[in-house]
């Protein structure tokens, strides 16, 4: 062996020698590999072969899957039908929807005696030209000039009750027309025997006027508080 000269480049200078792991570590690695392979083999052999399963069991599993899918499909169809019944415009008549006649008004002059005479409705003060709507589905039996009511609309409901909307500046419907809750009937005005721009609303049952406040409250509408309870989450549930 020749002696390395000090001037000869040291190819190993600055490098660190990686120590050889002990034999015990080699043994552990090899043992773990064999054990893992054994587990895989055992696990694979433990899995049942489809061909080895009884045909009767397979048929039962298949029928159970079909049955569960049928139940899920029926539940999904029922949910869609329920959702459609809540949102479909055609279902509003069947659901008995009652609404406020307009929005953003001041409740004034309630039902009762006023100036020695019975005030047979309620007055809802709003700017002239404010649209008002039908409080419920029905048939327009009057649309035109109606004496002290000025230009008025009368809608007869399916239960026989009538709603009179008075003092309109203009009308949007005609006699004989079918309307639904929320359909525009006319514009607020100051026609007839009126002291200012407002909507006069009356409720008649069997030809007799009733106080609209409690009557509408029984149907989910608070005309004094301007609340349509039938559309609230509590009423909907």
N, CA and C of each residue as an Amber inpcrd file, in Angstrom:
protein
   711
   0.8750000  -1.1940000   0.0000000   0.0000000   0.0000000   0.0000000
   0.8900000   1.2160000   0.0000000   0.5560000   2.0880000  -0.9940000
   1.3960000   3.2610000  -1.0680000   0.9060000   4.3150000  -0.0990000
   1.7860000   5.1010000   0.3160000   1.4660000   6.1660000   1.2680000
   0.9090000   7.3630000   0.5170000  -0.2520000   7.8730000   1.0160000
  -0.8980000   9.0020000   0.3540000  -0.1280000  10.2610000   0.6530000
   0.2070000  10.9740000  -0.4050000   0.9120000  12.2350000  -0.2310000
  -0.0230000  13.2810000   0.3250000   0.5820000  14.1790000   1.0810000
  -0.2630000  15.2330000   1.6930000  -0.8480000  16.1350000   0.6500000
  -0.1900000  16.1840000  -0.5490000  -0.7100000  17.0470000  -1.6110000
  -1.8030000  16.3870000  -2.4170000  -2.0030000  15.0470000  -2.2320000
  -3.0160000  14.3280000  -3.0010000  -4.4080000  14.7360000  -2.5230000
  -5.3070000  15.0270000  -3.4090000  -6.6670000  15.4550000  -2.9950000
  -7.3170000  14.3950000  -2.1490000  -7.8990000  14.8400000  -1.1000000
  -8.6110000  13.9080000  -0.2210000 -10.0670000  13.8730000  -0.6470000
 -10.4550000  12.7680000  -1.3260000 -11.8080000  12.6780000  -1.8430000
 -12.8400000  12.5220000  -0.7540000 -12.3750000  12.1830000   0.4170000
 -13.3210000  11.9260000   1.5050000 -13.3170000  13.0140000   2.5540000
 -12.4720000  14.0290000   2.3300000 -12.3660000  15.0910000   3.3240000
 -13.6730000  15.9000000   3.3570000 -14.1550000  16.1700000   4.5160000
 -15.3920000  16.9530000   4.6700000 -16.6350000  16.1240000   4.6170000
 -16.5380000  14.8260000   4.3120000 -17.7090000  13.9590000   4.2620000
 -17.8390000  13.1900000   5.5690000 -19.1620000  12.9090000   5.9290000
 -19.4270000  12.1670000   7.1530000 -19.8310000  10.7480000   6.7760000
 -19.2860000   9.8470000   7.4580000 -19.5810000   8.4400000   7.1840000
 -20.8620000   8.0520000   7.9180000 -21.7940000   7.4940000   7.1600000
 -23.0520000   7.0560000   7.7610000 -22.8110000   5.7380000   8.4510000
 -23.1190000   5.6690000   9.7250000 -22.8470000   4.4230000  10.4570000
 -23.7600000   3.3130000   9.9730000 -23.2270000   2.1470000   9.9770000
 -23.9890000   0.9630000   9.5690000 -24.9360000   0.5690000  10.6820000
 -26.2350000   0.4320000  10.3830000 -27.1660000   0.0690000  11.4470000
 -26.8390000  -1.2950000  11.9880000 -27.1580000  -1.4920000  13.2390000
 -26.8660000  -2.7990000  13.8430000 -27.7240000  -3.8790000  13.2270000
 -27.2540000  -5.1120000  13.4190000 -27.9550000  -6.2490000  12.8490000
 -29.3780000  -6.3770000  13.4020000 -29.5710000  -5.9380000  14.6480000
 -30.9040000  -6.0580000  15.2530000 -31.9320000  -5.2400000  14.5030000
 -31.5470000  -4.0460000  13.9690000 -32.4610000  -3.2150000  13.2070000
 -32.8260000  -3.8840000  11.8910000 -31.8460000  -4.5280000  11.2180000
 -32.1380000  -5.2710000  10.0000000 -33.1380000  -6.3610000  10.2910000
 -32.9590000  -6.9930000  11.3790000 -33.8640000  -8.0870000  11.7330000
 -35.2680000  -7.5780000  11.9720000 -35.3590000  -6.4000000  12.6310000
 -36.6870000  -5.8400000  12.9120000 -37.4060000  -5.4610000  11.6370000
 -36.6760000  -4.8290000  10.7170000 -37.2810000  -4.4180000   9.4550000
 -37.7580000  -5.6300000   8.6690000 -36.9460000  -6.6180000   8.5820000
 -37.2980000  -7.8080000   7.8210000 -38.4720000  -8.5250000   8.4580000
 -38.4640000  -8.5920000   9.8040000 -39.5600000  -9.2620000  10.5120000
 -40.8730000  -8.5320000  10.2880000 -40.8290000  -7.1890000  10.3830000
 -42.0370000  -6.3930000  10.1720000 -42.5980000  -6.5870000   8.7720000
 -41.7180000  -6.6500000   7.7960000 -42.1600000  -6.8330000   6.4130000
 -42.8760000  -8.1550000   6.2490000 -42.2840000  -9.2150000   6.8350000
 -42.9220000 -10.5310000   6.7300000 -44.2510000 -10.5710000   7.4570000
 -44.3080000  -9.9460000   8.6360000 -45.5550000  -9.9270000   9.3990000
 -46.6350000  -9.1790000   8.6490000 -46.2630000  -8.0010000   8.0770000
 -47.2420000  -7.2180000   7.3160000 -47.7670000  -7.9850000   6.1280000
 -46.8860000  -8.6570000   5.4370000 -47.3280000  -9.4450000   4.2890000
 -48.2670000 -10.5510000   4.7250000 -47.9690000 -11.1330000   5.9030000
 -48.8470000 -12.1840000   6.4060000 -50.2200000 -11.6710000   6.7290000
 -50.2830000 -10.4570000   7.3190000 -51.5790000  -9.8660000   7.6450000
 -52.3870000  -9.6260000   6.3850000 -51.7230000  -9.0950000   5.3470000
 -52.4100000  -8.8510000   4.0770000 -52.9580000 -10.1390000   3.5050000
 -52.1260000 -11.1920000   3.5490000 -52.5660000 -12.4700000   2.9990000
 -53.7260000 -13.0200000   3.7970000 -53.6190000 -12.9470000   5.1440000
 -54.6980000 -13.4400000   5.9820000 -55.9730000 -12.6460000   5.7790000
 -55.8030000 -11.2760000   5.6720000 -56.9810000 -10.4290000   5.4710000
 -57.6620000 -10.7330000   4.1660000 -56.8880000 -10.9260000   3.1230000
 -57.4760000 -11.2260000   1.8240000 -58.1860000 -12.5580000   1.8410000
 -57.5610000 -13.5430000   2.5470000 -58.1940000 -14.8450000   2.5850000
 -59.4300000 -14.8490000   3.4540000 -59.4860000 -13.8660000   4.4350000
 -60.6510000 -13.8000000   5.3120000 -61.8500000 -13.1790000   4.6190000
 -61.6390000 -12.3910000   3.5600000 -62.7410000 -11.7700000   2.8410000
 -63.5320000 -12.8440000   2.1120000 -64.8540000 -12.7970000   2.2120000
 -65.6510000 -13.8320000   1.5510000 -65.6460000 -13.6670000   0.0470000
 -65.5520000 -14.7510000  -0.6490000 -65.6380000 -14.7500000  -2.0990000
 -67.1150000 -14.7180000  -2.4890000 -67.4640000 -13.8340000  -3.4450000
 -68.8660000 -13.7050000  -3.8390000 -69.4370000 -15.0290000  -4.2990000
 -68.6040000 -15.8540000  -4.9340000 -69.0960000 -17.1350000  -5.4410000
 -69.3930000 -18.1110000  -4.3170000 -68.7170000 -17.9080000  -3.1480000
 -68.9110000 -18.8200000  -2.0340000 -70.1020000 -18.4520000  -1.1620000
 -70.7190000 -17.2240000  -1.3770000 -71.8650000 -16.7960000  -0.5870000
 -73.1180000 -17.4790000  -1.1160000 -74.0030000 -17.8430000  -0.1930000
 -75.2330000 -18.5190000  -0.5760000 -76.0790000 -17.6480000  -1.4950000
 -76.6200000 -18.1780000  -2.5810000 -77.4870000 -17.3830000  -3.4840000
 -78.6940000 -16.8140000  -2.7670000 -79.1920000 -17.5400000  -1.7570000
 -80.3490000 -17.0310000  -1.0060000 -80.0060000 -15.7480000  -0.2730000
 -78.8140000 -15.7180000   0.3280000 -78.3740000 -14.5040000   1.0350000
 -78.2230000 -13.3460000   0.0700000 -77.6650000 -13.6190000  -1.1040000
 -77.5040000 -12.5580000  -2.1030000 -78.8580000 -12.0050000  -2.5280000
 -79.8340000 -12.8920000  -2.7330000 -81.1760000 -12.4370000  -3.1200000
 -81.7930000 -11.5820000  -2.0290000 -81.6180000 -11.9960000  -0.7650000
 -82.1860000 -11.2070000   0.3360000 -81.5510000  -9.8290000   0.4050000
 -80.2220000  -9.7620000   0.2330000 -79.5420000  -8.4680000   0.2440000
 -80.0160000  -7.5880000  -0.9000000 -80.1940000  -8.2000000  -2.0710000
 -80.6540000  -7.4350000  -3.2390000 -82.0440000  -6.8810000  -3.0120000
 -82.9600000  -7.7240000  -2.4660000 -84.3310000  -7.2750000  -2.2060000
 -84.3520000  -6.1890000  -1.1540000 -83.5060000  -6.2960000  -0.1300000
 -83.4430000  -5.2590000   0.9140000 -82.9710000  -3.9390000   0.3310000
 -81.9740000  -4.0000000  -0.5900000 -81.4870000  -2.7770000  -1.2240000
 -82.5730000  -2.1250000  -2.0660000 -83.3270000  -2.9630000  -2.8260000
 -84.4100000  -2.4190000  -3.6510000 -85.4880000  -1.7990000  -2.7830000
 -85.8120000  -2.4750000  -1.6710000 -86.8460000  -1.9540000  -0.7640000
 -86.4360000  -0.6290000  -0.1590000 -85.1720000  -0.5300000   0.2910000
 -84.6870000   0.7210000   0.8770000 -84.6980000   1.8430000  -0.1420000
 -84.3360000   1.5360000  -1.4000000 -84.3440000   2.5590000  -2.4360000
 -85.7600000   3.0390000  -2.7110000 -86.7290000   2.0840000  -2.6770000
 -88.1210000   2.4730000  -2.8940000 -88.6260000   3.3880000  -1.8030000
 -88.2520000   3.0970000  -0.5520000 -88.6630000   3.9640000   0.5600000
 -88.0630000   5.3460000   0.4010000 -86.7760000   5.4120000   0.0210000
 -86.1200000   6.7110000  -0.1700000 -86.7860000   7.4960000  -1.2900000
 -87.1320000   6.7890000  -2.3960000 -87.7860000   7.4760000  -3.5170000
 -89.1480000   8.0250000  -3.1160000 -89.9290000   7.2330000  -2.3480000
 -91.2520000   7.7050000  -1.9150000 -91.1290000   8.8880000  -0.9760000
 -90.1330000   8.8520000  -0.0790000 -89.9340000   9.9730000   0.8490000
 -89.5470000  11.2320000   0.1000000 -88.6790000  11.0730000  -0.9320000
 -88.2700000  12.2340000  -1.7230000 -89.4480000  12.8050000  -2.4940000
 -90.3030000  11.9310000  -3.0450000 -91.4780000  12.4040000  -3.7800000
 -92.4490000  13.1200000  -2.8570000 -92.6160000  12.5960000  -1.6400000
 -93.5190000  13.2500000  -0.6810000 -93.0030000  14.6220000  -0.2920000
 -91.6790000  14.7340000  -0.1220000 -91.1030000  16.0310000   0.2300000
 -91.2890000  17.0400000  -0.8910000 -91.0990000  16.5890000  -2.1500000
 -91.2970000  17.5000000  -3.2800000 -92.7540000  17.9400000  -3.3740000
 -93.6790000  17.0220000  -3.1450000 -95.1000000  17.3740000  -3.2090000
 -95.4610000  18.3690000  -2.1300000 -94.8980000  18.1600000  -0.9180000
 -95.1800000  19.0930000   0.1700000 -94.6190000  20.4660000  -0.1260000
 -93.3930000  20.5040000  -0.7050000 -92.7800000  21.7790000  -1.0410000
 -93.5540000  22.4890000  -2.1370000 -94.0220000  21.7260000  -3.1390000
 -94.7960000  22.3320000  -4.2210000 -96.1220000  22.8770000  -3.7240000
 -96.7420000  22.1870000  -2.7670000 -98.0430000  22.6440000  -2.2650000
 -97.9170000  23.9310000  -1.4850000 -96.6980000  24.1620000  -0.9120000
 -96.5130000  25.4070000  -0.1680000 -96.2060000  26.5750000  -1.0880000
 -95.6430000  26.3070000  -2.2590000 -95.1980000  27.3910000  -3.1240000
 -96.0510000  27.5840000  -4.3710000 -96.8640000  26.6000000  -4.7010000
 -97.6580000  26.7020000  -5.9250000 -98.7400000  27.7550000  -5.7920000
 -98.8690000  28.6810000  -6.7720000 -99.9170000  29.6990000  -6.7100000
-101.3070000  29.0880000  -6.6890000-101.4770000  27.9250000  -7.3650000
-102.8000000  27.3200000  -7.4100000-103.2580000  26.8150000  -6.0530000
-102.3130000  26.6050000  -5.1220000-102.6800000  26.0480000  -3.8310000
-103.0940000  27.1220000  -2.8350000-102.9410000  28.4160000  -3.1870000
-103.2470000  29.4720000  -2.2330000-104.7210000  29.4810000  -1.8660000
-105.5970000  29.1500000  -2.8340000-107.0220000  29.1520000  -2.5360000
-107.3730000  28.0540000  -1.5530000-106.7570000  26.8780000  -1.7240000
-107.0360000  25.7590000  -0.8400000-106.4510000  25.9800000   0.5490000
-105.3780000  26.7460000   0.6590000-104.7230000  26.9350000   1.9460000
-105.4140000  27.9920000   2.7960000-106.4270000  28.7130000   2.2460000
-107.1450000  29.7050000   3.0360000-106.3120000  30.9160000   3.3880000
-105.5280000  31.4200000   2.4450000-104.6460000  32.5560000   2.7040000
-105.4500000  33.8390000   2.8730000-105.1450000  34.5770000   3.9410000
-105.7090000  35.9020000   4.1740000-104.5570000  36.8820000   4.3440000
-104.6860000  38.0670000   3.7390000-103.5980000  39.0390000   3.7050000
-104.0640000  40.4110000   4.1700000-103.0830000  41.2620000   4.4370000
-103.3670000  42.6830000   4.6480000-103.7290000  43.3070000   3.3030000
-104.6070000  44.3090000   3.2860000-104.9820000  44.9270000   2.0050000
-103.8960000  45.8190000   1.4130000-103.0220000  46.3480000   2.2460000
-101.9050000  47.1560000   1.7620000-100.8380000  47.2120000   2.8390000
 -99.7170000  47.8390000   2.5010000 -98.5840000  47.9210000   3.4230000
 -98.2650000  49.3890000   3.7230000 -97.6940000  49.6070000   4.9100000
 -97.2080000  50.9380000   5.2590000 -98.2930000  51.9690000   5.4770000
 -99.3700000  51.6120000   6.1720000-100.4780000  52.5400000   6.4150000
-100.5330000  52.9150000   7.8880000-101.3590000  53.8960000   8.1950000
-101.6690000  54.2660000   9.5790000-103.0890000  53.8280000   9.8770000
-103.2240000  53.0190000  10.9100000-104.5570000  52.5640000  11.2980000
-105.2930000  53.7270000  11.9650000-106.4920000  54.0750000  11.4360000
-107.2440000  55.2350000  11.9330000-108.7380000  54.9270000  11.8680000
-109.4960000  55.5830000  12.7370000-110.9630000  55.4510000  12.7590000
-111.3980000  53.9930000  12.7710000-111.3370000  53.3250000  13.9170000
-111.7510000  51.9240000  13.9920000-113.2580000  51.7670000  13.8460000
-113.6660000  50.5190000  13.7820000-115.0900000  50.1890000  13.7150000
-115.7670000  50.6410000  15.0080000-116.9530000  51.2770000  14.8600000
-117.7030000  51.7140000  16.0450000-118.4010000  53.0380000  15.8040000
-118.9650000  53.5670000  16.8820000-119.7040000  54.8330000  16.7800000
-118.7570000  56.0010000  16.5310000-119.1420000  56.8580000  15.5790000
-118.3590000  58.0520000  15.2750000-119.3250000  59.1390000  14.8300000
-119.2740000  60.2770000  15.5120000-120.1530000  61.4090000  15.2100000
-121.6300000  60.9970000  15.2600000-121.9400000  60.1380000  16.2170000
-123.3320000  59.7280000  16.3960000-123.8090000  58.6770000  15.4090000
-122.9380000  58.1600000  14.5940000-123.3180000  57.1240000  13.6320000
-122.3100000  55.9720000  13.7030000-122.7630000  54.7990000  13.2670000
-121.8790000  53.6300000  13.2670000-120.9240000  53.7050000  12.0860000
-119.6350000  53.7150000  12.4020000-118.6070000  53.6210000  11.3660000
-118.3920000  52.1350000  11.1140000-118.8480000  51.6530000   9.9850000
-118.9800000  50.2260000   9.7390000-117.7070000  49.5460000   9.2330000
-116.5920000  50.2330000   9.2770000-115.3340000  49.6320000   8.8320000
-114.1580000  50.2500000   9.5440000-112.9830000  50.0860000   8.9560000
-111.7610000  50.7000000   9.4780000-111.1360000  51.5180000   8.3660000
-110.4190000  52.5710000   8.7510000-109.7510000  53.4270000   7.7770000
-108.2440000  53.2300000   7.8810000-107.6230000  52.9940000   6.7540000
-106.1830000  52.7880000   6.6740000-105.5990000  53.9220000   5.8570000
-104.9400000  54.8420000   6.5360000-104.4400000  56.0600000   5.8910000
-103.1430000  55.7450000   5.1340000-103.1350000  56.1240000   3.8530000
-101.9600000  55.9270000   2.9990000-101.9850000  56.9720000   1.9000000
-100.8370000  57.2800000   1.2850000-100.7990000  58.2840000   0.2180000
-101.6800000  57.8870000  -0.9560000-102.2530000  58.8790000  -1.5930000
-103.0780000  58.6150000  -2.7740000-102.2380000  57.9280000  -3.8450000
-102.8330000  56.9350000  -4.4660000-102.1250000  56.1770000  -5.5010000
-101.4370000  54.9230000  -4.9820000-101.5010000  54.6770000  -3.6510000
-100.9090000  53.4610000  -3.0980000-101.7420000  52.2470000  -3.5290000
-101.1370000  51.2180000  -4.1040000-101.9210000  50.0420000  -4.5250000
-102.4620000  49.2860000  -3.3070000-103.6650000  48.7770000  -3.4250000
-104.1990000  47.8800000  -2.3990000-104.6410000  46.5910000  -3.0760000
-104.6880000  45.4930000  -2.2800000-104.9050000  44.1630000  -2.8410000
-106.0620000  43.4630000  -2.1390000-106.4900000  42.3680000  -2.7360000
-107.5480000  41.5410000  -2.1540000-107.0200000  40.8240000  -0.9230000
-107.8100000  40.8290000   0.1430000-107.3890000  40.1500000   1.3650000
-107.6200000  38.6440000   1.2780000-108.4430000  38.2240000   0.3070000
-108.7430000  36.7940000   0.1740000-109.2710000  36.5260000  -1.2380000
-109.2490000  35.2710000  -1.6220000-109.7850000  34.8840000  -2.9320000
-111.2870000  35.1540000  -2.9870000-111.7770000  35.4700000  -4.1780000
-113.2080000  35.6720000  -4.3220000-113.5910000  36.1880000  -5.6950000
-114.8440000  36.6390000  -5.7760000-115.4040000  37.1640000  -7.0190000
-115.7570000  38.6290000  -6.8380000-115.3610000  39.4520000  -7.7920000
-115.6860000  40.8820000  -7.7490000-117.1600000  41.0550000  -8.1110000
-117.9500000  41.5180000  -7.1450000-119.3800000  41.7370000  -7.3970000
-119.7040000  43.2040000  -7.6390000-118.7570000  44.0740000  -7.3360000
-118.9450000  45.5100000  -7.5830000-117.6050000  46.1410000  -7.8620000
-117.5490000  46.9540000  -8.9280000-116.3320000  47.6950000  -9.2670000
-116.7670000  48.9700000  -9.9680000-116.8700000  50.0430000  -9.1900000
-117.3180000  51.3110000  -9.7640000-117.7470000  52.2700000  -8.6770000
-118.4980000  53.2880000  -9.0900000-118.9630000  54.2860000  -8.1280000
-120.0340000  53.6630000  -7.2260000-119.8800000  53.9290000  -5.8960000
-120.7730000  53.2910000  -4.9360000-121.1750000  54.3000000  -3.8460000
-121.8340000  55.3820000  -4.2760000-122.3430000  56.3890000  -3.3480000
-121.2620000  57.0040000  -2.4880000-121.5090000  56.9720000  -1.1430000
-120.5490000  57.5800000  -0.2130000-119.2030000  56.8750000  -0.1750000
-119.1440000  55.6620000  -0.6900000-117.8600000  54.9350000  -0.7430000
-116.9730000  55.4370000  -1.8790000-117.5330000  56.3020000  -2.7540000
-116.7650000  56.7140000  -3.9210000-116.5350000  55.5350000  -4.8380000
-115.3800000  55.5140000  -5.4920000-115.0310000  54.3460000  -6.3090000
-114.6560000  53.2040000  -5.3670000-115.3820000  52.1070000  -5.5200000
-115.2150000  51.0060000  -4.5750000-115.1970000  49.6670000  -5.2930000
-114.6460000  48.6770000  -4.5640000-114.6240000  47.2940000  -5.0290000
-115.2230000  46.4270000  -3.9330000-116.1190000  45.5300000  -4.3250000
-116.6640000  44.5500000  -3.3880000-116.2850000  43.1640000  -3.8850000
-115.6860000  42.3760000  -2.9860000-115.2880000  41.0070000  -3.3220000
-116.0320000  40.0500000  -2.3990000-116.7330000  39.0930000  -3.0150000
-117.4200000  38.0710000  -2.2310000-116.5530000  36.8240000  -2.1680000
-116.3480000  36.3190000  -0.9410000-115.4980000  35.1470000  -0.7210000
-116.3260000  33.8700000  -0.7660000-115.6390000  32.7570000  -0.8060000
-116.3050000  31.4610000  -0.9250000-117.1730000  31.1430000   0.2810000
-116.8260000  31.6880000   1.4580000-117.6270000  31.4210000   2.6580000
-118.8550000  32.3220000   2.7540000-119.0580000  33.1690000   1.7510000
-120.2110000  34.0530000   1.7370000-119.9540000  35.4390000   2.2810000
-118.8370000  35.6340000   2.9580000-118.5000000  36.9640000   3.4780000
-118.0910000  37.8800000   2.3290000-118.1630000  39.1900000   2.5990000
-117.8010000  40.1870000   1.5990000-116.8380000  41.2030000   2.1920000
-115.9340000  41.6840000   1.3530000-115.0240000  42.7540000   1.7250000
-115.2890000  43.9470000   0.8130000-115.4580000  45.1140000   1.4280000
-115.7010000  46.3490000   0.6710000-114.4760000  47.2460000   0.8120000
-113.9560000  47.6890000  -0.3140000-112.7930000  48.5780000  -0.3510000
-113.2670000  49.9080000  -0.9320000-113.2420000  50.9560000  -0.1170000
-113.8260000  52.2220000  -0.5670000-112.8500000  53.3650000  -0.7150000
-113.3640000  54.4590000  -1.3900000-112.6700000  55.7360000  -1.5810000
-111.4710000  55.6260000  -2.5170000-111.5120000  54.7110000  -3.4910000
-110.3840000  54.5080000  -4.4080000-110.2380000  55.6790000  -5.3750000
-109.0060000  55.9080000  -5.7880000-108.7580000  56.9040000  -6.8350000
-108.9470000  56.2770000  -8.2100000-108.6850000  54.9750000  -8.3260000
-108.9270000  54.2340000  -9.5710000-109.0380000  52.7500000  -9.2320000
-109.6430000  52.0190000 -10.1520000-109.8720000  50.5890000  -9.9470000
-109.0950000  49.7670000 -10.9770000-108.6980000  48.5650000 -10.5620000
-107.8900000  47.6990000 -11.4280000-108.6240000  46.4340000 -11.8360000
-109.8760000  46.2570000 -11.3920000-110.6290000  45.0360000 -11.6920000
-111.9960000  45.4000000 -12.2500000-112.7130000  44.3960000 -12.7010000
-114.0530000  44.5970000 -13.2430000-115.0060000  43.6130000 -12.5730000
-116.2770000  43.9030000 -12.6560000-117.2780000  43.0360000 -12.0380000
-117.2770000  41.6570000 -12.7140000-117.4280000  40.6170000 -11.8900000
-117.4150000  39.2490000 -12.3820000-116.0360000  38.6190000 -12.4230000
-115.0060000  39.4080000 -12.1850000-113.6400000  38.8930000 -12.2540000
-113.3020000  38.0590000 -11.0120000-112.5870000  36.9600000 -11.2360000
-112.0880000  36.1400000 -10.1360000-110.7210000  36.6730000  -9.6940000
-110.5590000  36.8780000  -8.3840000-109.2890000  37.3770000  -7.8610000
-108.7810000  36.4270000  -6.7780000-107.4880000  36.4920000  -6.5710000
-106.8480000  35.7200000  -5.5110000-106.2760000  36.6720000  -4.4730000
-106.0210000  36.1260000  -3.2960000-105.4090000  36.9420000  -2.2470000
-104.1050000  37.5290000  -2.7630000-103.9710000  38.8500000  -2.6410000
-102.7670000  39.5270000  -3.1050000-102.8990000  40.1770000  -4.4630000
-103.9910000  39.9020000  -5.1930000-104.2050000  40.5680000  -6.4870000
-104.5710000  42.0290000  -6.2690000-103.9990000  42.9090000  -7.0960000
-104.2980000  44.3340000  -6.9600000-105.7340000  44.6110000  -7.3900000
-106.4330000  45.3920000  -6.5410000-107.8150000  45.7750000  -6.8350000
-107.9320000  47.2260000  -7.2950000-107.0740000  48.0830000  -6.8000000
-107.1600000  49.4960000  -7.1560000-106.0950000  50.3030000  -6.4480000
-106.2940000  51.6320000  -6.4530000-105.3580000  52.5590000  -5.8130000
-106.0870000  53.3700000  -4.7540000-105.3930000  53.5940000  -3.6410000
-105.9580000  54.3880000  -2.5510000-106.2900000  55.7850000  -3.0650000
-107.4240000  56.3260000  -2.5980000-107.8290000  57.6560000  -3.0410000
-108.6020000  58.4190000  -1.9860000-109.3890000  59.3980000  -2.4550000
-110.1320000  60.2940000  -1.5630000-111.4860000  60.6260000  -2.1740000
-112.1190000  59.6140000  -2.7800000-113.3920000  59.8400000  -3.4540000
-114.5680000  59.5150000  -2.5250000-115.7420000  60.0250000  -2.8730000
-116.9260000  59.7970000  -2.0500000-116.9050000  60.6450000  -0.7990000
-117.5670000  60.1690000   0.2540000-117.5890000  60.8810000   1.5270000
-116.3090000  60.5570000   2.2930000-115.2660000  61.2660000   1.9820000
-113.9460000  60.9860000   2.5390000-113.3270000  62.2710000   3.0700000
-112.5940000  62.1600000   4.1370000-111.9380000  63.3120000   4.7700000
-110.4680000  63.4120000   4.3760000-109.9670000  62.4690000   3.5950000
-108.5610000  62.4780000   3.1910000-108.2220000  61.1530000   2.5270000
-107.0270000  61.0720000   1.9830000-106.6220000  59.8750000   1.2600000
-106.4810000  58.6880000   2.2190000-107.2990000  57.6690000   2.0060000
-107.2300000  56.4590000   2.8330000-108.0450000  55.3480000   2.1710000
-107.8330000  54.1160000   2.6560000-108.6270000  52.9760000   2.2130000
-109.6220000  52.6330000   3.3160000-110.8740000  52.6090000   2.9620000
-111.9270000  52.1920000   3.8930000-112.2090000  50.7280000   3.6380000
-112.0760000  49.8880000   4.6760000-112.2820000  48.4540000   4.5470000
-113.4200000  48.0040000   5.4480000-114.3690000  47.3050000   4.8580000
-115.4920000  46.7460000   5.6180000-115.5760000  45.2430000   5.3870000
-116.1180000  44.5450000   6.3870000-116.3990000  43.1130000   6.2770000
-117.8820000  42.9190000   6.5640000-118.5760000  42.2810000   5.6370000
-119.9930000  41.9860000   5.8130000-120.1980000  40.4680000   5.8280000
-120.9580000  39.9790000   6.7740000-121.3360000  38.5720000   6.8580000
-122.8610000  38.5040000   6.9120000-123.4400000  37.8110000   5.9500000
-124.8890000  37.7160000   5.8140000-125.5290000  39.1030000   5.7250000
-124.8320000  39.9870000   5.0410000-125.3480000  41.3310000   4.8120000
-125.1520000  42.3000000   5.9490000-124.5610000  41.8610000   7.0560000
-124.3650000  42.7280000   8.2090000-122.8890000  43.0430000   8.4000000
-122.5580000  44.3250000   8.6960000-121.1450000  44.6760000   8.9120000
-120.6400000  44.1460000  10.2540000-119.3980000  43.6920000  10.2400000
-118.7260000  43.2280000  11.4470000-117.4200000  43.9880000  11.6210000
-116.9200000  44.0200000  12.8620000-115.6380000  44.6690000  13.1230000
-114.5400000  43.8630000  12.4110000-113.8300000  44.4750000  11.4580000
-112.8020000  43.7220000  10.7080000-111.6280000  43.2610000  11.5640000
-111.3610000  43.9650000  12.6830000-110.1590000  43.6390000  13.4700000
-110.2280000  42.2240000  14.0530000-111.1950000  41.8920000  14.9060000
-111.2270000  40.5220000  15.4420000-111.5370000  39.4780000  14.3750000
-112.3360000  39.8750000  13.3880000-112.7030000  38.9220000  12.3380000
-111.4660000  38.4740000  11.5520000-110.5870000  39.4240000  11.2340000
-109.3670000  39.0820000  10.5110000-108.3440000  38.4090000  11.4230000
-108.3480000  38.7560000  12.7060000-107.4290000  38.0950000  13.6340000
-107.6960000  36.5960000  13.6880000-108.9630000  36.2200000  13.5980000
-109.3100000  34.7990000  13.6000000-108.7720000  34.0900000  12.3560000
-108.4120000  34.8550000  11.3550000-107.9130000  34.2890000  10.1070000
-106.4200000  34.5550000   9.9120000-105.7480000  34.8980000  11.0020000
-104.2900000  35.0320000  10.9600000-103.7750000  36.3870000  10.5400000
-104.6270000  37.4160000  10.4740000-104.1920000  38.7510000  10.0590000
-104.5300000  39.7560000  11.1530000-103.5100000  40.4660000  11.6130000
-103.7380000  41.5420000  12.5890000-103.5960000  42.8660000  11.8480000
-104.7370000  43.4520000  11.5340000-104.7150000  44.6620000  10.7100000
-104.2290000  45.8840000  11.4800000-104.3310000  45.8460000  12.8140000
-103.8370000  46.9660000  13.6200000-102.3150000  46.9280000  13.7310000
-101.7620000  45.7410000  13.9030000-100.3140000  45.5980000  14.0180000
 -99.6300000  45.3800000  12.6710000-100.4330000  45.2890000  11.6130000
 -99.9240000  45.0770000  10.2620000 -99.1030000  43.7890000  10.1800000
 -99.7010000  42.6980000  10.6690000 -99.0300000  41.3950000  10.6880000
 -99.8710000  40.3820000   9.9410000 -99.2230000  39.6650000   9.0340000
 -99.8600000  38.5580000   8.3330000 -99.3310000  37.2780000   8.9640000
 -99.9680000  36.8510000  10.0360000 -99.4570000  35.7200000  10.8080000
 -99.4470000  34.4380000  10.0110000-100.2610000  34.3480000   8.9740000
-100.3130000  33.0940000   8.2220000 -99.0210000  32.8370000   7.4800000
 -98.1960000  33.8790000   7.2540000 -96.9200000  33.7000000   6.5770000
 -95.7540000  33.5750000   7.5290000 -95.9940000  33.6620000   8.8420000
 -94.9030000  33.5490000   9.8060000 -94.4810000  32.1010000   9.9310000
 -93.2750000  31.8850000  10.4320000 -92.7650000  30.5160000  10.5770000
 -93.5920000  29.7230000  11.5680000 -94.0940000  30.3780000  12.5990000
 -94.8650000  29.6760000  13.6110000 -96.1560000  29.1410000  13.0180000
 -96.8530000  30.0010000  12.2560000 -98.1180000  29.5720000  11.6580000
 -97.8750000  28.5160000  10.5920000 -96.7770000  28.6360000   9.8530000
 -96.4990000  27.6870000   8.7860000 -96.1920000  26.2980000   9.3400000
 -95.6320000  26.2220000  10.5410000 -95.3090000  24.9410000  11.1260000
 -96.5190000  24.3030000  11.7760000
